[in-house]
Amino acid sequence: MSINPILKKIKVRIIGIIFVTSWYPPHKTIDVAKMILKQPREIPNVTKWRVYNTADGKDGMKQYHLIYTERGKLEEAGMAVYKYFFPFVSQIEGYYIKIENLVGVSDSYKMVGMKWE
């Protein structure tokens, strides 16, 4: 179920954050780097994108992506982000992702009719 009908019903336009965690084998680092250079630099409805890298032991390399969306455009931005990551998942063996939608505390309070102070 899409979150949009719920948000429309309670009339809240949130700033969503898409949190993507990706893993890939260390020997695929160059392939991942080359693919990143081929990807578009601007994604529709995304206002800020921060990436953090770390080694993840036996699982290889790990990246955290914090992707901030325009107010009220979480669903549209989410589709664009999924489209961005699809080539990685489909073309690089051992590359996988987890995508989560985050909402700021003040916006989550608005969703239940309260105010964060």
C-alpha positions in Angstrom: 0.0 0.0 0.0 1.3 3.5 -0.8 1.7 5.9 2.0 0.3 8.8 -0.2 -3.5 8.1 0.5 -2.8 8.1 4.2 -0.9 11.4 4.0 -3.6 13.0 1.8 -6.3 12.0 4.3 -4.5 13.7 7.2 -3.2 16.6 5.0 0.5 16.4 5.9 3.2 17.0 3.3 6.3 15.5 4.8 10.0 15.9 3.9 10.9 12.3 3.5 14.4 10.8 3.8 15.2 7.7 1.8 17.8 5.6 3.6 19.5 3.1 1.3 22.1 0.6 2.6 24.1 -1.2 -0.1 26.6 -4.0 0.1 29.0 -5.4 -2.5 32.0 -7.6 -2.6 35.4 -5.8 -2.3 36.6 -7.1 -5.6 33.6 -5.3 -7.3 34.6 -1.8 -5.9 36.0 -0.7 -9.3 32.9 -1.9 -11.1 30.7 0.0 -8.7 32.8 3.2 -9.0 32.7 3.1 -12.8 28.9 2.6 -12.7 28.5 5.6 -10.3 30.3 7.8 -12.8 27.7 6.8 -15.5 24.7 7.6 -13.3 22.9 11.0 -13.5 24.0 13.6 -11.0 20.6 15.1 -10.4 17.6 12.9 -9.4 14.0 14.3 -9.6 12.5 15.5 -6.3 15.8 14.9 -4.4 17.2 17.9 -2.6 20.3 16.4 -0.9 22.1 13.1 -1.2 24.9 12.1 1.2 26.9 8.8 0.9 29.1 7.2 3.6 31.3 4.2 2.9 32.7 1.6 5.3 34.1 -1.9 5.2 31.7 -4.5 6.4 33.9 -7.5 7.3 32.9 -10.7 5.5 30.1 -8.9 3.6 32.6 -6.7 1.8 31.9 -3.0 1.3 28.9 -1.1 2.6 27.4 2.2 1.8 24.8 4.3 3.6 22.8 6.8 1.4 20.8 9.5 3.1 18.6 11.0 0.4 16.4 14.0 1.3 13.3 14.6 -0.8 11.2 17.7 -1.6 8.3 18.2 0.7 5.4 16.0 -0.4 7.4 14.2 -3.0 8.6 11.1 -1.2 6.9 8.6 -3.4 8.1 10.2 -6.7 11.6 10.5 -5.4 11.5 6.9 -4.2 10.7 5.7 -7.7 13.6 7.8 -9.1 16.0 6.4 -6.5 15.0 2.8 -7.2 15.6 3.5 -10.9 19.0 4.9 -10.0 20.0 1.7 -8.1 18.5 -0.8 -10.6 21.6 -1.1 -12.8 23.8 -1.9 -9.8 21.6 -4.7 -8.5 21.0 -6.1 -12.0 24.5 -5.9 -13.4 27.0 -6.2 -10.5 27.1 -9.7 -9.0 26.8 -9.6 -5.2 25.5 -6.1 -5.1 22.3 -5.7 -3.0 20.4 -3.0 -1.3 17.9 -2.3 1.4 15.6 0.8 1.0 13.8 2.4 4.0 11.7 5.6 4.1 12.4 7.8 7.1 10.3 10.7 8.5 11.6 13.4 10.7 10.2 13.5 14.3 8.3 16.8 13.8 6.6 15.5 10.6 5.7 12.2 12.3 4.0 14.1 15.1 2.0 16.1 12.5 0.9 12.8 11.1 -0.9 12.0 14.3 -2.2 15.5 14.9 0.4 16.6 17.5 3.1 19.2 17.5 6.7 18.6 18.3 8.1 21.3 20.6 
